[in-house]
């Protein structure tokens, strides 16, 4: 059977051992990875359609196969990274034991340190004019709800509970941004200790 023939009358067309859908997904992944590399080198400002295509070794035809614009690529990438951060945080936040706060703080800090490219886009770039403002506004409520519903659920007053959650979520984002851009000098242990202390402080404030 030739490689460009269908394996049956209803199956996907195979070429070079992969389907059209698989090749399209591989090109999309290559473009996203290329954008991450560019962000790691020069921030979101370095992400242009031409630069991404050049880094990925693809033509602009394939860029527009997956993304309508550079801003859409950044939006997709930002949301993927947000999910990547939210997943491990959720695992620890839903627990309720004495070691939960430190385990969560350690997981969050280690996630920040895991891939500087992702952390730069997620935590530093929204503070510059990259067009990520609306995406950040859309994504952050998930993190606020996690803090509100699981970490501060013992704060009885719903307004105070939400105030504490919103303030901590936004404050942590600013702290990590400063840590990553070098304007805040602190060790991993100092950051973790601070996060644990802040969780206790907010709970104590509204006890």
C-alpha positions as CSV (number, residue, x, y, z in Angstrom):
1,X,0.0,0.0,0.0
2,X,1.4,3.4,-0.9
3,X,2.1,5.8,1.9
4,X,-0.4,8.4,0.5
5,X,-3.3,6.0,0.3
6,X,-5.9,5.5,3.0
7,X,-5.6,2.4,5.1
8,X,-9.3,2.0,4.6
9,X,-12.2,4.0,3.1
10,X,-12.8,6.0,6.3
11,X,-9.4,6.3,8.0
12,X,-7.1,9.3,7.9
13,X,-4.7,9.9,5.1
14,X,-1.2,8.6,6.0
15,X,2.0,10.2,4.7
16,X,5.4,9.5,6.1
17,X,3.9,7.4,8.9
18,X,1.8,10.3,10.3
19,X,-1.7,11.7,9.6
20,X,-2.4,15.2,8.5
21,X,-3.8,16.0,11.9
22,X,-0.6,14.7,13.6
23,X,1.6,16.8,11.4
24,X,-0.4,19.9,12.0
25,X,-0.2,19.4,15.7
26,X,3.5,18.8,15.5
27,X,3.9,22.1,13.6
28,X,1.8,23.9,16.2
29,X,3.9,22.5,19.0
30,X,7.1,23.5,17.2
31,X,5.8,27.1,16.9
32,X,4.9,27.3,20.6
33,X,8.2,25.9,21.6
34,X,10.0,28.4,19.3
35,X,8.0,31.3,20.9
36,X,9.1,30.0,24.4
37,X,12.7,30.1,23.3
38,X,12.4,33.6,22.0
39,X,10.7,34.7,25.3
40,X,13.6,33.2,27.2
41,X,16.1,35.2,25.2
42,X,14.4,38.6,24.8
43,X,10.9,38.5,26.3
44,X,7.6,38.6,24.5
45,X,8.7,41.6,22.5
46,X,11.0,39.2,20.6
47,X,8.1,37.1,19.5
48,X,7.0,38.0,16.0
49,X,5.5,35.8,13.3
50,X,8.8,35.9,11.3
51,X,11.0,35.2,14.3
52,X,8.9,32.3,15.4
53,X,8.8,30.7,11.9
54,X,12.5,31.2,11.5
55,X,13.2,29.5,14.9
56,X,10.8,26.7,14.2
57,X,12.0,26.2,10.6
58,X,8.5,26.7,9.2
59,X,7.0,29.1,6.7
60,X,4.4,31.7,7.5
61,X,1.8,29.5,5.8
62,X,2.2,27.1,8.7
63,X,2.0,29.8,11.3
64,X,-1.4,30.9,10.0
65,X,-2.5,27.3,9.9
66,X,-2.5,27.4,13.7
67,X,-2.7,31.0,14.8
68,X,-4.5,34.1,13.4
69,X,-1.8,36.4,14.8
70,X,1.2,36.7,17.1
71,X,-1.2,37.9,19.9
72,X,-3.2,34.7,19.6
73,X,-0.1,32.6,19.8
74,X,0.9,34.4,23.0
75,X,-2.6,34.0,24.4
76,X,-2.6,30.2,23.7
77,X,0.8,29.9,25.2
78,X,0.0,31.9,28.3
79,X,-3.1,29.9,29.0
80,X,-1.2,26.6,28.6
81,X,1.4,27.8,31.1
82,X,-1.3,29.0,33.5
83,X,-2.8,25.5,33.5
84,X,0.7,24.1,34.0
85,X,1.0,26.2,37.2
86,X,-2.5,25.6,38.4
87,X,-2.4,21.8,38.3
88,X,0.4,21.1,41.0
89,X,-1.0,24.0,43.1
90,X,-4.4,22.4,43.2
91,X,-3.0,19.0,44.3
92,X,-1.6,20.6,47.5
93,X,-4.2,23.3,48.1
94,X,-7.1,20.8,48.3
95,X,-5.3,18.9,51.1
96,X,-6.0,20.1,54.7
97,X,-3.2,19.1,57.1
98,X,-0.5,20.8,59.0
99,X,2.2,20.4,56.3
100,X,-0.1,21.7,53.4
101,X,1.0,25.3,53.4
102,X,4.7,24.5,53.2
103,X,4.2,21.7,50.6
104,X,2.1,24.1,48.5
105,X,4.7,26.9,48.8
106,X,7.5,24.6,47.8
107,X,5.6,23.3,44.8
108,X,4.9,26.8,43.6
109,X,8.4,28.0,44.0
110,X,9.9,24.9,42.3
111,X,7.4,25.4,39.5
112,X,8.6,29.0,39.0
113,X,12.2,27.8,38.9
114,X,11.5,24.8,36.6
115,X,11.4,26.6,33.3
116,X,12.6,30.2,33.2
117,X,11.0,30.7,29.8
118,X,7.5,29.8,31.0
119,X,7.9,31.8,34.3
120,X,9.0,34.8,32.4
121,X,5.9,34.8,30.2
122,X,3.5,34.0,33.0
123,X,4.9,36.3,35.7
124,X,7.1,39.0,34.2
125,X,5.7,39.8,30.7
126,X,2.2,40.8,31.8
127,X,3.8,43.8,33.5
128,X,5.1,45.0,30.1
129,X,3.0,46.1,27.1
130,X,2.8,42.8,25.4
131,X,-1.0,42.6,24.8
132,X,-1.3,40.0,27.6
133,X,-3.4,42.2,29.9
134,X,-6.8,40.8,29.0
135,X,-5.5,37.2,29.0
136,X,-4.1,37.7,32.5
137,X,-7.4,39.1,33.7
138,X,-9.2,36.1,32.3
139,X,-6.8,33.6,33.8
140,X,-6.1,34.9,37.3
141,X,-9.6,34.2,38.8
142,X,-8.8,30.5,38.7
143,X,-5.9,31.1,41.0
144,X,-7.9,33.4,43.3
145,X,-10.7,30.8,43.6
146,X,-8.1,28.1,44.5
147,X,-6.8,30.3,47.4
148,X,-10.3,31.5,48.4
149,X,-12.0,28.1,48.4
150,X,-9.2,25.9,49.8
151,X,-6.6,28.0,51.7
152,X,-8.9,30.6,53.3
153,X,-12.1,28.7,53.6
154,X,-12.0,29.1,57.4
155,X,-12.5,32.8,57.0
156,X,-16.2,33.1,57.6
157,X,-17.0,36.5,56.1
158,X,-17.1,35.9,52.3
159,X,-16.0,39.5,51.5
160,X,-13.0,39.2,53.8
161,X,-12.2,35.8,52.4
162,X,-12.2,37.1,48.9
163,X,-10.3,40.2,49.8
164,X,-7.5,38.0,51.3
165,X,-7.5,35.7,48.3
166,X,-7.3,38.5,45.7
167,X,-4.7,40.4,47.6
168,X,-2.5,37.3,48.1
169,X,-2.8,36.2,44.5
170,X,-1.9,39.6,43.0
171,X,0.8,40.2,45.6
172,X,2.4,36.8,44.9
173,X,2.4,37.5,41.2
174,X,4.2,40.8,41.8
175,X,6.7,39.2,44.2
176,X,7.6,36.5,41.7
177,X,7.9,39.0,38.9
178,X,10.4,41.1,41.0
179,X,12.3,37.9,42.0
180,X,12.6,36.8,38.4
181,X,13.6,40.1,37.0
182,X,16.3,40.5,39.7
183,X,14.9,43.5,41.6
184,X,14.1,41.3,44.6
185,X,17.0,39.3,45.9
186,X,16.0,36.3,48.0
187,X,16.8,32.6,48.2
188,X,14.4,29.8,47.4
189,X,14.1,29.1,51.2
190,X,13.3,32.7,52.0
191,X,10.6,32.9,49.4
192,X,9.0,29.7,50.6
193,X,9.2,30.9,54.3
194,X,7.5,34.1,53.3
195,X,4.7,32.4,51.5
196,X,4.0,30.2,54.5
197,X,4.1,33.2,56.8
198,X,1.7,35.2,54.6
199,X,-0.8,32.3,54.5
200,X,-0.8,32.3,58.3
201,X,-1.0,36.1,58.5
202,X,-4.0,36.4,56.4
203,X,-5.9,33.7,58.3
204,X,-4.9,35.3,61.6
205,X,-6.0,38.7,60.4
206,X,-9.6,37.6,59.9
207,X,-9.9,35.0,62.6
